[in-house]
Amino acid sequence: MALPHVSAEHLRQFVERIETLEAERAAVGQQIREVYAEAKASGYDVRTLRAVVRLRAMDGAKRAEAEALLETYKAALGLA
């Protein structure tokens, strides 16, 4: 298998873009942690808040399916 031609400049540009995005992701992650800490200080349960955020990220059908499955499991275990 032949190796592709490697342009040092092109490669450097990719690496720098990735590094910039990784730094941005870390900054956003820190901001999210701060918002959760602020919510906790206001008396909200962070675990439940995270669950609500996950549910809101799902489309309606997936959310309904996940909730129905959870109810089925709870009923099977006598938790309903």
DRENPA-3360 file (N, C-alpha, C; in nm, 2 decimals, always signed):
BEGIN
1 = MALPHVSA = +0.08/-0.12/+0.00/+0.00/+0.00/+0.00/+0.09/+0.12/+0.00 ~ +0.06/+0.21/-0.09/+0.14/+0.33/-0.10/+0.09/+0.44/+0.00 ~ +0.19/+0.50/+0.06/+0.15/+0.61/+0.15/+0.12/+0.74/+0.08 ~ +0.02/+0.81/+0.13/-0.02/+0.93/+0.06/+0.09/+1.04/+0.08 ~ +0.09/+1.13/-0.02/+0.19/+1.24/-0.01/+0.15/+1.32/+0.12 ~ +0.25/+1.36/+0.20/+0.23/+1.43/+0.32/+0.29/+1.57/+0.30 ~ +0.20/+1.67/+0.31/+0.24/+1.81/+0.30/+0.25/+1.86/+0.45 ~ +0.37/+1.90/+0.49/+0.39/+1.94/+0.63/+0.30/+2.06/+0.66;
9 = EHLRQFVE = +0.28/+2.15/+0.57/+0.20/+2.27/+0.59/+0.05/+2.23/+0.61 ~ +0.00/+2.15/+0.52/-0.13/+2.10/+0.53/-0.16/+2.02/+0.66 ~ -0.07/+1.94/+0.69/-0.08/+1.86/+0.82/-0.08/+1.95/+0.94 ~ +0.01/+2.05/+0.94/+0.02/+2.15/+1.05/-0.12/+2.22/+1.06 ~ -0.18/+2.26/+0.95/-0.31/+2.33/+0.96/-0.42/+2.24/+1.02 ~ -0.42/+2.12/+0.98/-0.52/+2.03/+1.05/-0.49/+2.02/+1.20 ~ -0.37/+2.00/+1.24/-0.34/+1.98/+1.38/-0.37/+2.11/+1.45 ~ -0.34/+2.22/+1.40/-0.38/+2.35/+1.47/-0.53/+2.37/+1.48;
17 = RIETLEAE = -0.60/+2.33/+1.38/-0.75/+2.34/+1.38/-0.80/+2.25/+1.49 ~ -0.75/+2.13/+1.50/-0.80/+2.03/+1.60/-0.76/+2.09/+1.74 ~ -0.64/+2.14/+1.76/-0.60/+2.19/+1.89/-0.69/+2.31/+1.93 ~ -0.73/+2.39/+1.84/-0.82/+2.51/+1.87/-0.95/+2.46/+1.91 ~ -1.01/+2.36/+1.83/-1.14/+2.30/+1.87/-1.14/+2.23/+2.00 ~ -1.03/+2.16/+2.03/-1.01/+2.09/+2.16/-1.01/+2.20/+2.28 ~ -0.94/+2.31/+2.26/-0.94/+2.41/+2.36/-1.08/+2.47/+2.38 ~ -1.15/+2.50/+2.27/-1.29/+2.55/+2.27/-1.38/+2.45/+2.35;
25 = RAAVGQQI = -1.36/+2.32/+2.32/-1.45/+2.22/+2.38/-1.42/+2.22/+2.53 ~ -1.29/+2.23/+2.57/-1.26/+2.24/+2.71/-1.32/+2.36/+2.78 ~ -1.32/+2.47/+2.71/-1.38/+2.60/+2.77/-1.53/+2.58/+2.78 ~ -1.59/+2.53/+2.68/-1.74/+2.51/+2.69/-1.77/+2.41/+2.80 ~ -1.69/+2.30/+2.82/-1.71/+2.21/+2.93/-1.70/+2.27/+3.06 ~ -1.61/+2.36/+3.08/-1.59/+2.44/+3.20/-1.72/+2.52/+3.23 ~ -1.76/+2.59/+3.13/-1.88/+2.67/+3.14/-2.00/+2.59/+3.18 ~ -2.02/+2.47/+3.12/-2.13/+2.39/+3.16/-2.12/+2.34/+3.30;
33 = REVYAEAK = -2.00/+2.31/+3.35/-1.98/+2.27/+3.49/-2.02/+2.39/+3.58 ~ -1.99/+2.51/+3.54/-2.02/+2.63/+3.62/-2.17/+2.65/+3.63 ~ -2.24/+2.62/+3.52/-2.39/+2.64/+3.52/-2.45/+2.54/+3.61 ~ -2.40/+2.41/+3.61/-2.45/+2.31/+3.70/-2.42/+2.34/+3.84 ~ -2.30/+2.40/+3.87/-2.27/+2.44/+4.01/-2.36/+2.55/+4.05 ~ -2.39/+2.64/+3.96/-2.48/+2.75/+4.00/-2.62/+2.70/+4.02 ~ -2.67/+2.60/+3.94/-2.80/+2.54/+3.97/-2.80/+2.47/+4.10 ~ -2.70/+2.40/+4.13/-2.69/+2.33/+4.26/-2.69/+2.43/+4.38;
41 = ASGYDVRT = -2.62/+2.54/+4.36/-2.62/+2.64/+4.47/-2.76/+2.70/+4.48 ~ -2.84/+2.70/+4.38/-2.98/+2.75/+4.38/-3.08/+2.65/+4.44 ~ -3.03/+2.53/+4.47/-3.11/+2.43/+4.53/-3.16/+2.32/+4.44 ~ -3.12/+2.32/+4.31/-3.16/+2.22/+4.22/-3.08/+2.09/+4.23 ~ -3.14/+1.98/+4.20/-3.07/+1.85/+4.20/-3.00/+1.83/+4.07 ~ -2.87/+1.83/+4.07/-2.79/+1.83/+3.95/-2.81/+1.70/+3.87 ~ -2.82/+1.59/+3.94/-2.84/+1.46/+3.87/-2.97/+1.46/+3.79 ~ -3.08/+1.51/+3.85/-3.21/+1.52/+3.78/-3.20/+1.63/+3.67;
49 = LRAVVRLR = -3.13/+1.73/+3.69/-3.11/+1.84/+3.59/-3.04/+1.78/+3.47 ~ -2.94/+1.70/+3.49/-2.87/+1.63/+3.38/-2.96/+1.54/+3.30 ~ -3.05/+1.47/+3.38/-3.14/+1.38/+3.31/-3.24/+1.45/+3.22 ~ -3.29/+1.57/+3.27/-3.38/+1.65/+3.20/-3.31/+1.70/+3.07 ~ -3.19/+1.74/+3.08/-3.11/+1.79/+2.96/-3.10/+1.68/+2.86 ~ -3.07/+1.56/+2.91/-3.06/+1.44/+2.81/-3.19/+1.41/+2.75 ~ -3.30/+1.42/+2.82/-3.44/+1.39/+2.77/-3.47/+1.50/+2.66 ~ -3.44/+1.62/+2.69/-3.48/+1.73/+2.60/-3.40/+1.72/+2.47;
57 = AMDGAKRA = -3.28/+1.66/+2.47/-3.20/+1.64/+2.35/-3.25/+1.54/+2.26 ~ -3.34/+1.45/+2.32/-3.39/+1.34/+2.23/-3.51/+1.39/+2.15 ~ -3.54/+1.33/+2.04/-3.66/+1.36/+1.97/-3.78/+1.30/+2.04 ~ -3.89/+1.35/+2.01/-4.01/+1.30/+2.09/-4.04/+1.15/+2.09 ~ -4.02/+1.09/+1.97/-4.04/+0.94/+1.97/-3.94/+0.87/+2.05 ~ -3.81/+0.91/+2.04/-3.71/+0.84/+2.12/-3.73/+0.86/+2.27 ~ -3.77/+0.98/+2.31/-3.80/+1.01/+2.45/-3.92/+0.93/+2.50 ~ -4.02/+0.92/+2.42/-4.14/+0.84/+2.46/-4.10/+0.69/+2.47;
65 = EAEALLET = -4.02/+0.64/+2.38/-3.97/+0.50/+2.39/-3.89/+0.48/+2.51 ~ -3.80/+0.57/+2.54/-3.71/+0.56/+2.66/-3.80/+0.56/+2.79 ~ -3.89/+0.65/+2.79/-3.98/+0.66/+2.91/-4.07/+0.54/+2.93 ~ -4.12/+0.48/+2.82/-4.20/+0.36/+2.83/-4.12/+0.24/+2.87 ~ -4.00/+0.23/+2.82/-3.91/+0.12/+2.86/-3.87/+0.14/+3.01 ~ -3.85/+0.26/+3.06/-3.82/+0.28/+3.20/-3.94/+0.24/+3.28 ~ -4.06/+0.27/+3.24/-4.18/+0.24/+3.32/-4.19/+0.08/+3.32 ~ -4.16/+0.02/+3.21/-4.17/-0.13/+3.20/-4.08/-0.19/+3.30;
73 = YKAALGLA = -3.95/-0.14/+3.30/-3.85/-0.20/+3.39/-3.89/-0.17/+3.54 ~ -3.94/-0.05/+3.57/-3.98/-0.02/+3.70/-4.09/-0.11/+3.75 ~ -4.19/-0.13/+3.66/-4.30/-0.22/+3.70/-4.26/-0.36/+3.72 ~ -4.16/-0.41/+3.64/-4.11/-0.55/+3.65/-4.04/-0.56/+3.78 ~ -3.98/-0.46/+3.83/-3.90/-0.46/+3.96/-3.98/-0.42/+4.08 ~ -4.11/-0.39/+4.05/-4.20/-0.35/+4.17/-4.17/-0.21/+4.21 ~ -4.12/-0.12/+4.13/-4.08/+0.01/+4.16/-4.19/+0.11/+4.12 ~ -4.29/+0.07/+4.05/-4.39/+0.16/+3.99/-4.49/+0.20/+4.09;
% end
